[in-house]
Amino acid sequence: MGLVRCLAAAFLLLLLPDPLPFSVCSPRVAYTPANTACADCLLAGLSTGQRVVTVQKGPLYRVRGSHVTLWCKVSGYQGPAEQNFQWSIYLPSAPEREVQIVSTVDPSFPYAIYTQRVRSRGIYVERVQGDAVLLHITELQDRDAGEYECHTPNTDERYFGSYSAKMNLSVIADTLSASMVPQVLTPAEGDVVELACEVSKSTAQHTHLSVGWYHLQGAGESRAEEVLTLSKDFVLRPGPSYMQRFLAGDVRLNKVGNTTYKLFIGGAKLSDRGQLYCEAAEWIEDPDETWKDISRKETGRTSLVVMSQGRDLSVDIAAAETSLSEGDTLQLNCMVGAQKSSSRHFQVLWLLNGVGVARVDPRGVLIWEEEYEERAKLGQLRAFKQSNMVYVLTVYEVGLKDNGTYHCSVSEVKTPGDFHAIQTNLSSGIQVDVKPIESRMRLSVSTSTPQVMAGDALILLCKVQGVTSPVSVQWWHLPPRHPGPRVPVATMEQDGTLSLGSTYRDGGTRGSLRLEKASSGTFTLVIPNTLDEGDGGRYGCEATEWSRGQSWTEEGETAVTVSSMGELGHPYFWAFKLDMLEARLEKRVDTCLGLHATLRSRIATVTYGQSFELVCQVSASYTLEEVPMSVAWLFQTSPPTGHYHELPVTTARSNAVGIKVVLPESRLQVSTKESSVEIAGGADTAIECRIVFAQNNSQFSITWYLLPPSPANATPLKIVRLNYSSILEYGAEFSSPAQKSRFLSQRVSSNVFWLRILSANPRDQGRYYCVVEEWRWLGDSWYKLGEGASGRTTLEFKLPERELHLEKTNSSVLAREGEEVTLHCLLRGARPPAACLSATWFRGEESGRPRPLLTLHRDGAIEYPRESQDTSLVLQRHSCSGDFALFSYGRVNAASVYMDGAQSFRESTVFSRICSSPPLLNFILYLPLVLILLLALAGFCWYFRLRKSKKGDVTGDQLMELHGAEEVKQT
């Protein structure tokens, strides 16, 4: 029967145009699923139990750093149900060479380059079932690209079928990015919430994106709830809890431009409280027509605290970041939700692990607990009242002691200063984890002179790697025969300060010992002359890295042997004699042959990071090729400039060449826009300082200044400086605890800084501006690259008009000389209970200008003008309503006009003169009567004469009529 199968297979091979990709004899043959399927069809009626190995179809594209799985299965096999698998790779650099990776049966199967990754389970095989496995590569690397082969060792009675299969895997860069600025939002119930997520990719292959928004209910919640997702097929899919709001149009996701995705939540609910973040995924279609997510990115989280509109008091706590490293800044926000909160009074208590940290009373007065007072004085802690609904606690340079659960407790009181709380509510806890800073410092010590003779130089090298902060180095020596305590040799501090051990300070014995810093992490110790065998032994280097008040130390050592020249036959003795002879000859050669060295440089000024070239030209009166020559280069440090020169060990010293290192050019730009802020007394305000442009790897120091309103040439007052290490330094005029609690420097974002002024008063008026300094770490220290000043922001105060309303009624008082006179000044309108009033009385003069009589200051003191100390004037305040009375005893001038500071002087002068002069008053009163009588008499005369003239006219007309009648009769 076996012979029949072999003949049938051979007959098929002759009929087919290409050979089938399987063999009846070899277990390691090429294989593709399509050809195998064809072979199965051709041999379907001729054979049974044919082995077929199938592997995931390629080529596959996966991103660097991702977790990759490749499946492989076998069918048609004989033998045990659990089959074994072996994975290999053919790299593009050697496509014919098999590199073994991992096996399910042989632990020694992996080649050396994969052994470590297999042992640490960076690469492993997961058995899905007896005849199917998954190859896992937990962190894909560039060298993992190639052609993968899955092979199954034979368990059949004979070889028949395919025993291996291959596929290609390509490794591509991960270009997906997703970002959203972490923030804390405090909308009220029913408000609209909008969040924006920036997503982009630049993969060469055809891929799709999906963008989704997720909600975490609590600060410690690990299971996120889906809000709304735009799938890779461009379909919007809401989460179960948001389905109804999505259908109603209250939850939407819009794409704005090419990279911006906006989430819109209309009608915010209390159930929306928590944290929101955006997740983006990049998808690629594999050859088997399935889609695979090759990369996923999550953004920072935005805390959403929805304020309740009900009467009950609600308290929430939130933080932009809860997982921090030592030295980071922690900012906690305590949000109070209450109806008509602006007219209510709250007291806030901050708690860490149930123990009080700080208390803020309704007036914004801050009280620290005793154990936190010192840190607060050093500027490491800040707590303030941002508004009546938002309270902020900031911890600068957090440490491990700041780990724990934070709460804020809010109590409502009836009035400020009241100790009885109407109601109290405690927020939920927020867990803050502070991780210790880990140093990656590595240190190695070596020497180029492990064996020397007494009198020779020792050269020791200490190389420090993996440091990101300043390093101090200490060298020590342990003699060989008398091992005791370590002997300090030399120390170089962080700032480059050198100090020698007491044994090595005398330069006359061992020469001038040198400790040099060749680069940011390389330190060289040179002992010019060793004394004896005692200078041998072990030399060690101890390096200490300093960062944010902490230090990490690493040390290493190396052995040195120093031999004496005591015996004549010792080889070192003859070497020493030969050296002495050579030195004498060199001196004579120097005198006779005239060796000269000249050092040149084409450029004398270079920018930090730029290369430069030095040329040493050597000349002599003999042919240089005939005499061996060695050259040593030396550098004389003089930051930020230095002099390079070369020193031939034998005779000649070159000239010195100065090289000036110029710091990188600063591109700092600060907004110079002028602005003004107008506020009412007692309100909080913020002055903005905006950086328009700066390089990404720069740090900034911000100094705030105040220009007083007068005089015009006043010197700016320094308020506070926040340096690049986040250390606060207040100016002399603002160093009191009261001023420190009111003026706060705050970094709002990467390029925006605020000067917050709490409970501002009129003395804070003036023009504010900031000076920004750009700092950068260049190799071994911080350097200032440049600075820029912002535009001026003018702070003005607007006093409420209701506090200045006076009753302006003109009145006159008649009194005889020597009588008591009372003049009232009445203020109308409501005023704050704590308002202070001042009043000034004036007296009108003939010249038309008022003269002040006395002034009542806001503290109750009365001031008289120097030119008029009139003690007969007494000022009295009748009540708190603002009713003032001025009494005058014994001396009242009839022509005097008295008025308070709010009355019009011109109106008061005219009327008072009329009223105070009886003749003038009588004249004004009787003159109209006389004029009326004269007018009446003139009217009566005119009327009488008019009647008389009319009567004469009528008599003449009657006589004419009579004469006419007589003439008619006669005719």
C-alpha positions, 0 to 999 in steps of 0.5 A, spaced: 500 500 500 505 504 501 508 503 494 502 505 491 502 511 495 509 513 493 507 511 485 501 516 485 505 521 488 510 521 483 505 521 478 502 527 480 509 530 480 510 529 473 503 532 471 504 538 475 507 544 472 511 546 478 513 541 484 508 540 490 511 544 496 511 537 500 515 531 500 514 524 502 521 524 505 524 530 508 520 533 514 523 541 513 520 543 506 517 549 504 509 550 505 504 554 503 496 553 505 494 554 498 499 549 495 497 544 501 490 545 499 491 543 492 495 537 494 490 535 499 485 535 493 489 531 489 491 526 494 484 526 497 482 519 494 489 516 495 492 518 502 489 519 509 493 522 515 497 527 511 500 532 516 499 539 514 502 545 518 499 552 518 501 558 520 498 565 520 498 568 514 503 574 512 506 579 511 504 582 518 506 589 520 507 591 527 509 597 531 516 597 535 515 596 542 508 592 542 506 585 544 506 580 538 502 574 537 503 569 531 499 562 531 501 556 528 497 549 528 498 542 525 493 537 523 493 530 519 498 528 524 499 521 527 502 520 534 500 523 541 495 529 541 500 534 544 505 536 538 511 540 539 513 546 536 519 550 534 520 557 532 526 560 527 527 566 524 531 568 517 533 575 518 533 579 512 541 580 512 542 572 512 535 570 508 538 563 507 541 562 515 536 559 520 536 562 527 533 558 532 528 562 537 524 557 542 522 550 542 516 547 546 521 541 547 528 543 547 530 548 552 537 549 549 534 550 542 534 558 542 541 561 539 545 565 544 542 572 541 535 569 544 537 565 550 536 571 555 529 573 552 526 566 552 529 565 559 526 572 562 519 570 558 520 576 553 519 571 548 515 564 549 510 559 546 503 559 549 499 552 548 492 553 546 491 546 545 495 540 543 496 541 536 496 549 536 500 554 539 501 562 540 508 565 539 509 571 544 514 577 543 512 581 549 516 587 546 517 587 539 524 590 537 527 592 530 531 586 529 525 581 530 523 583 523 524 577 518 521 570 515 518 566 521 518 558 520 514 554 525 516 547 525 513 540 528 518 535 529 515 528 526 511 523 530 508 519 524 510 512 522 513 516 516 514 522 513 508 525 509 506 532 508 508 538 510 512 539 517 513 547 517 510 553 514 513 560 514 510 567 514 513 574 514 513 580 519 515 587 518 517 592 524 515 599 523 515 605 527 510 607 532 507 614 530 501 614 533 500 620 538 494 622 543 494 628 547 489 632 552 491 637 557 490 635 564 485 640 567 480 640 573 473 642 570 467 645 575 461 645 571 454 646 574 449 641 573 446 642 566 452 646 564 455 644 557 462 640 557 467 640 551 473 636 551 478 636 545 483 630 544 489 631 539 490 625 535 495 624 529 499 618 525 504 618 520 504 610 518 506 609 511 502 603 511 494 604 510 491 604 517 485 607 520 484 610 527 479 609 532 478 615 538 474 613 544 472 617 550 472 613 557 469 615 564 472 613 571 467 614 576 472 615 582 479 617 583 481 610 585 476 606 580 480 602 575 474 600 570 473 605 565 466 606 562 465 607 555 462 614 553 462 615 546 467 612 540 468 613 533 470 606 530 475 604 525 469 604 520 467 611 522 461 609 526 459 612 532 458 607 538 456 610 545 457 606 552 451 603 555 450 608 560 450 614 555 446 611 550 439 615 551 443 621 552 446 620 545 440 618 542 437 625 545 443 629 542 446 630 549 452 626 547 456 628 541 463 627 538 465 631 532 472 631 528 475 638 527 480 639 522 485 633 521 487 631 528 482 634 533 476 630 536 471 634 540 467 631 546 460 634 547 456 633 553 450 637 554 446 638 561 452 635 565 449 630 571 452 629 578 453 622 575 458 625 570 463 626 576 470 623 575 475 623 570 475 623 563 480 621 558 481 619 550 484 613 547 486 612 540 488 606 537 491 605 530 488 599 526 491 595 520 488 590 515 492 583 515 492 579 509 487 574 512 482 580 512 481 581 519 483 588 522 488 588 528 490 594 533 497 595 532 498 601 537 494 604 543 495 611 546 491 614 552 491 621 554 492 625 561 485 625 565 481 631 566 477 631 572 470 633 572 466 635 578 459 637 577 456 642 582 450 640 585 444 646 584 441 643 590 441 646 597 445 641 600 452 642 601 457 637 596 464 637 597 469 634 591 476 633 591 480 632 585 488 632 582 491 633 575 496 628 577 496 623 583 502 618 581 508 623 582 515 622 583 519 625 588 520 633 587 514 633 582 508 638 584 502 636 587 496 641 586 489 639 589 482 642 588 477 642 593 470 644 590 464 646 594 457 645 591 452 649 594 446 653 592 447 661 592 454 659 594 456 667 593 452 669 599 454 663 604 460 662 608 465 656 608 471 654 612 475 648 609 480 643 612 485 639 608 487 632 611 492 627 609 491 620 612 486 623 617 490 628 620 489 636 619 494 640 614 491 647 613 485 650 615 482 656 611 477 660 614 471 664 610 475 670 610 481 666 606 486 667 612 490 661 612 492 657 618 497 651 618 498 645 623 504 645 627 508 640 623 507 644 616 509 651 618 516 650 617 515 647 610 510 653 608 515 658 610 520 655 606 515 656 600 514 648 599 507 649 601 501 653 599 494 653 600 489 659 598 482 660 597 481 661 589 473 663 590 468 661 594 467 655 591 474 653 589 480 652 594 487 650 592 492 646 596 499 646 592 505 641 595 512 643 591 517 638 591 513 632 594 517 627 598 515 620 600 512 623 606 507 626 602 504 619 600 497 618 602 490 619 602 487 626 602 481 629 604 478 636 604 472 638 609 468 643 608 464 647 614 458 652 613 458 657 618 453 663 619 457 669 619 465 669 619 468 668 625 462 664 628 465 657 631 458 653 630 458 650 623 451 649 620 453 643 616 459 639 615 461 635 609 467 631 607 470 629 600 471 622 598 479 620 599 484 621 593 490 617 593 497 620 592 502 616 590 509 619 590 515 614 587 522 615 589 527 618 584 532 612 582 539 613 580 541 610 573 549 612 575 554 607 573 561 608 575 568 605 573 575 606 575 581 604 571 588 606 570 593 607 564 599 606 569 598 599 573 605 598 574 610 604 575 617 605 578 618 610 584 618 617 582 614 615 576 607 618 575 600 615 576 594 616 572 587 614 574 581 615 570 574 615 573 568 614 568 561 616 571 555 614 566 547 615 566 547 621 571 543 627 569 545 632 575 551 635 578 556 630 580 561 630 586 567 626 586 572 624 591 578 619 590 581 615 596 587 611 597 588 604 601 596 603 602 598 595 600 602 593 607 598 597 612 591 597 610 587 601 615 582 607 614 582 610 607 586 616 606 583 622 602 587 624 596 582 629 592 575 632 592 572 635 586 565 638 588 559 639 584 561 646 582 568 644 580 571 646 587 577 642 588 580 640 595 586 636 597 587 631 602 592 633 608 597 628 605 597 630 598 597 638 600 605 639 600 607 639 592 614 638 594 614 631 595 609 628 590 609 634 585 603 638 583 597 633 584 592 634 579 584 632 578 581 634 572 574 633 569 575 631 562 568 631 560 561 631 563 562 624 566 570 623 566 575 625 571 582 624 571 587 624 577 594 625 576 600 624 581 606 626 578 611 623 582 610 617 586 615 616 593 615 609 594 611 602 595 607 606 599 604 609 594 601 603 591 595 599 593 588 600 591 585 607 589 578 608 589 573 613 586 567 615 590 561 619 585 555 622 588 549 625 584 545 630 587 538 632 585 532 635 589 535 635 596 537 627 595 544 624 593 546 617 590 553 614 591 557 609 587 564 607 588 569 603 584 577 602 585 583 599 581 590 596 584 596 600 582 603 597 584 609 601 585 616 598 585 622 601 588 629 602 585 633 599 591 637 593 588 642 594 582 640 588 578 632 590 579 630 592 572 626 598 574 633 601 576 636 600 569 629 603 567 630 609 571 637 610 570 636 610 562 630 615 564 635 620 567 640 619 562 634 621 556 632 627 560 639 630 560 640 628 553 633 632 552 636 638 555 642 638 551 638 637 545 633 643 547 639 647 547 643 645 541 637 643 536 632 649 537 625 645 538 619 650 537 612 649 537 606 654 535 599 653 536 594 656 531 586 655 531 582 658 525 576 660 530 577 663 536 569 663 538 565 657 538 558 656 540 556 651 545 556 644 542 560 646 536 566 643 534 573 646 533 580 644 531 587 646 533 593 645 529 600 644 533 606 646 528 613 643 530 619 646 527 627 644 529 634 645 526 634 638 525 630 633 521 624 631 525 623 624 522 630 622 525 628 623 532 622 620 536 617 625 539 611 625 543 606 631 544 601 632 550 595 637 550 593 641 556 587 645 557 587 651 562 580 651 565 577 658 565 569 658 565 566 660 560 573 661 556 579 657 556 586 656 553 588 650 550 596 649 549 600 643 547 606 641 552 611 637 548 614 633 554 621 634 552 623 641 551 618 646 548 612 649 550 607 652 545 604 659 545 597 659 548 591 660 544 584 662 547 578 659 545 571 663 547 565 658 548 559 662 546 552 659 549 546 657 545 542 663 542 536 664 546 529 664 542 525 666 548 519 671 546 515 674 552 508 677 550 509 685 551 501 686 550 499 692 555 493 691 559 489 693 565 485 690 570 479 694 574 477 690 580 473 692 587 476 692 593 477 685 597 476 681 590 481 676 588 485 677 581 490 674 577 496 678 573 498 673 567 505 672 564 505 669 557 511 666 554 510 666 546 516 662 544 521 658 547 525 651 546 522 645 549 528 643 553 529 650 557 527 651 564 524 658 566 525 663 572 519 668 573 520 674 577 514 679 578 515 686 579 510 692 581 511 699 579 507 704 584 503 709 581 507 715 584 512 718 583 513 717 575 520 715 576 519 710 582 524 704 582 520 697 581 519 693 587 520 685 587 514 681 589 516 674 588 521 670 584 520 663 582 526 660 579 528 654 575 528 649 581 521 652 583 524 655 589 520 661 591 524 668 593 520 674 596 522 681 595 524 685 601 517 689 601 513 683 600 517 678 605 512 678 611 507 672 612 501 677 610 504 679 604 506 672 602 499 669 603 496 674 598 501 674 593 502 667 590 506 665 583 502 660 580 504 656 573 498 655 569 500 651 563 507 650 560 507 657 557 503 661 562 504 664 569 500 667 574 501 672 579 495 671 584 493 677 588 488 675 594 484 680 597 486 686 593 486 693 597 488 700 594 495 699 596 496 694 591 494 699 585 500 700 580 503 697 574 505 689 574 510 686 569 514 679 569 521 678 567 522 671 564 529 668 564 531 662 560 535 657 563 538 650 560 542 644 563 549 644 559 553 638 560 555 640 568 551 646 570 545 650 569 546 656 564 542 662 563 541 663 556 537 670 556 531 674 559 525 678 557 520 682 560 512 682 559 508 688 558 505 692 563 498 690 566 495 696 570 491 694 576 486 699 578 480 700 583 473 702 582 470 704 589 462 703 589 458 709 588 453 707 594 459 709 599 459 716 597 452 718 597 451 725 601 445 729 602 446 735 598 441 740 600 443 748 601 441 751 607 442 758 611 442 759 618 441 766 622 445 767 628 447 772 632 455 773 634 456 769 640 451 764 639 452 756 638 451 754 631 450 747 629 451 744 621 449 737 619 452 733 614 448 726 612 450 720 609 445 716 605 445 709 603 447 702 606 455 701 607 459 695 609 459 694 616 467 694 616 467 701 612 471 707 615 469 714 613 472 720 613 469 727 613 472 734 611 468 741 613 470 747 608 468 755 609 467 759 603 471 765 602 470 772 598 476 769 593 471 764 591 476 758 594 473 754 600 478 753 606 478 747 610 476 748 617 477 741 620 478 733 618 475 727 621 480 721 619 477 714 618 481 712 625 477 718 629 482 723 629 481 730 628 486 734 624 485 742 624 489 746 618 496 749 621 493 756 619 487 756 623 487 752 629 480 754 631 478 750 638 471 753 638 469 748 632 467 741 635 465 735 630 460 730 633 458 724 630 451 722 632 450 715 630 453 710 625 448 712 620 453 717 617 450 723 621 455 728 622 454 735 626 459 741 626 458 745 633 461 753 633 461 756 640 462 764 641 465 766 634 460 766 628 462 771 622 455 773 619 458 772 612 461 765 613 458 759 609 460 752 612 459 746 608 462 739 608 466 736 603 461 734 598 457 740 597 457 745 591 461 752 594 458 756 589 451 755 590 452 755 598 455 762 597 450 766 593 444 764 597 447 764 604 449 772 603 442 773 601 439 770 607 445 773 612 443 780 610 437 783 612 437 790 608 438 785 602 433 780 604 428 786 605 429 789 598 428 783 595 422 781 598 419 788 598 421 790 591 416 786 587 410 789 591 412 796 589 413 794 582 406 791 582 403 797 585 406 801 580 404 797 574 397 797 577 397 805 577 400 805 570 394 800 567 389 804 571 391 811 568 391 808 561 384 805 561 381 812 564 384 816 558 382 810 553 375 811 556 375 819 555 377 819 548 372 814 546 366 818 549 369 825 545 368 821 538 361 819 539 359 826 541 362 829 534 358 823 530 351 825 533 352 832 531 354 831 524 347 826 524 343 832 526 346 837 521 344 832 516 337 831 518 336 839 518 338 840 511 334 834 508 328 838 512 329 845 509 330 842 502 
